[in-house]
Amino acid sequence: MKSGIFSTFLSVALSVFILTGCSKDDETPDTTTTTTNEFSYDDSFGVFVAVKSISTQTVGGITIPVEVNTATAAFMESAGSSTLVDGGAVSINNKSLKKVQNNAYIYDDLLNPLDLSTITWTAAGNSNVPAINKTVNRGFPSFSGADALPASISKASGFSISLANKVSNADSVIIVVASNNKSAYKIVAGNAASVNFSSSDLSGVEASATGLVSVSPYNISTETISSKKYYFINESVYTKATVNITQ
């Protein structure tokens, strides 16, 4: 059974839509799911995700990089549950996250940017969630091949991305191809040499001149608090925007 933690985590990877111009009223992108080496989170009572997002967009022949740091957290009703519960006030590096309607927590104050050079999470807790104070000692993963991400993709031909010797400090990597609220993704091991998308993999992705491709390496630390296991994830999202996706 796919757990709530993975759904929350994937939504972070897909949040690149917000960073590349989609309005808050847009629907969550549909996904064509093709995964390998997916972690099992069925033992988790909660997840904390710190995200460094680096996107590039080419305008008039000039490539413009944009970096945004954000964070999200969620607490499960029971281990691996898709039902989220209130965990009290949550903060990262003394900056408060906002609780949204489904009890997930997000940091979206882009006018007060996060410094993720160090990471300390706190949660006040309540009857369902213990008080949590966790400093994450693992650094952020990285991907050195962002400049070589494709500017155009043919759905009929498919495409591949080289990862060999380009990913560091990662347990796994999420690769997303998306346009017009339709997307496909794969998950591969952090030491994978490459990832391939076939025409079948891309069948649900719409042709568009404003597509995107993202490569998101991440690593995971865990801690058991009051007999409940919590996951702490560092993720770096590298996105190529305005990708021309053709039939």
N, C-alpha and C positions, 0 to 999 in steps of 0.2 A: 504494500500500500504506500503510495506516495504521501509523505507527511507534510504537515503544514509548514514546517521549517523550510522545505525546499521551495514551496510555492512562494513564500515570503522572500527567500533569497533570489529566486529567479526574477521576481518583480523588481528587485534592486538592479539586476543586470539590465532589465528592459527599461529602467527609468531614464536611460539615455534619451528616450523620446522627449522628455521634459527639457533636457539640456539642449536639444537641437530644434526646438521651436514648436512642439505640439502644445496645444492649449490644455488647460486643466480640465476642460470639458470633454476632451477626447476619451474614447473608450480604451480600456486596457487592451493592448494588442493581442489578437489571437495567435496561438503558437502551433507550429507543426513540430512535434517533439521527436527528436532522434538523439538518444543519449547513449554514451558509453562511459564506464567507470563512474557511475553516479554513486555518491556516498549515500548510505542509509542513515537517516536521522530519527529512526523510530524510538530511540531512547532519550530524545531531547525534551526537556521541559521549557526551553527557551533559547533564543538566538539573538546575538548582538552582532551587527555588521557595520564595519567602518569602510567607507568607499572613497577612493580617489578616482575621479572621472577626468580623463584627458581626451578631448575631442578635437578633431581637425576638420576644417571646412575650407574648400578652395573657392575663392571669389575673385574673378578677374585675373586668374592665374597666380594669385597670392594665397598661400596656405596659412590659415589663421588657427593657432592652437588656443584652446580654452580649457582651463583646469578648474574643477569644482570639487570640493570635498563635502561629503554628506554622510549620514548614518541612519540606521533603522534598527529597531528591536521588536521582539514579539515574545510573548509567554503563552505556553500551551496549557490547556485545561488538564491534560494528562500527557504522558510521554508519547510523542509523535502525533498528537491530536491536531486536527485542522481547526479546532475551535480555540480562539485566542481569548485570554483573560487579562484583566487590569493588573499591572504590576507596580502600581504606585508611580511616583515621579521618577523619571529616567533621565540621566544626563551622560554626556561624553565630554571629558575634559572640562567639567563644570559648566557645560552649556546644555540647556534643557531641550529634550526632544518633545515634540507635540504628539499627543495621542489622537488618533483618528477614529472614525466611526466603528471600525471592526476591531478595535483595541490594539492595533499595531501602533508603533511609535516611529516617527520620522523626524529628522532634522532638515528643515527646508528654508532656513533663514539665510539666504544667499548674500544678504547685506551685512551679515555678521559671520564671516567665513570661519570654518573650522581649521585649526592647526592640528594636523595628524602626525606630527613628528614624534609624539608619544601618545599613548591611548590608555585612558583610565575610564572604565564604565562604572556607573553607580545606578542602583535601583532601590527605591525606598522599600518596596515590597508591601505585601498585605497578607491576608489570611491564606491566599493561594500561592504566594510567591515570597521566598525569603529575601531579606535585605542582601544586596549584592554590592561588593566593591572589588573590582578586578582590574589590575593593570596587565595589559597584553604585551608580552615581551617579544613576540615574533614581529619582525619588520614587515613592510608591505612587499608583495610580489611585484615583479616587473616584466615587461614585454618590450624588447628592443626593436621589434619589427613593425611598429605602427606605421612608419613612413612608407612601407611597402604594401600596405593593405590595398586591395584592388579598387580602382576608380570606376570600373565597370564590370558587370557580371552578366553572363548569358545564362538564363534558366535552362535552356536546351543543352548547353555544354557542361554546366556545373563549374565548380572551381575548387581550388585547394589553397590553403594557407600554410606556409612553412613555419614551424614552431621550434625546430631543432636549434639548440644553443641560443635561443632568443628569450626563453622564459626562465626566470630564476625565483627561488623561494616560494614556489607554488605547489600545492597539493593537487590541484586540478585547474582546468581552464574551461570557461564557458565561451562559446563562439556563437554570436547571434547575427542573422541576416534579416533585415526588416524593411518594410515599406508599407505605407497606408494602413497602419494598424494590423498588418499581417506579418508574421515572423516565423522563422525556423531557427532552431538552436541545436547545438551538440555540446556534450561535456566530454573532455578527454583528460587523461592523466597529465600531471604537471611536467612529465618528461617525454610526452608524445613528440614524435618527429614532425607530424603534420596533421591537418584535419581536412577532410574532403567532403564536399557537398555535391551530391549527384543531382541530376535533373529531377528525379523523384523527390529528393529531399526538399527541393525548392518549389515544388508544384503549388504549394499554398501561398507563396510569396508573390505579391502583385508586381508587375512591371511598373517601373517608376524612375524618373530622373532624379528623385530626391530620396533614394534609399539610403541605407546605412549598413555598415559592418562593424561589429565590435568584438574585441578579444579581451576577456576578463579573467586573468589569473587570480586565484585566491588561495589562502591558507587558513587552517582551522586550528584553534586551541580549544581545549575543553576543561571544565572544572566541575566537580560535584560539590554542591552546596546544600546543606540540610537534606542529604540523600537524593538530591535532584541534579541531573546532569544538564549543564548549560554549554552552548557552543559560542565561541567568540571568533568571528571571521574578519580577516583583512582582505579586501578586494580592490584591485586596480582595474578600471574599465578604460580601455583604449578604443576610441570610436573614430571611424572614417565616415563623415557625413557626405551628402550629395553624391552618393554612389549611383551610377546609371545602371539600373536593372532592366534588362531587355528579355523578350521572349526567346 
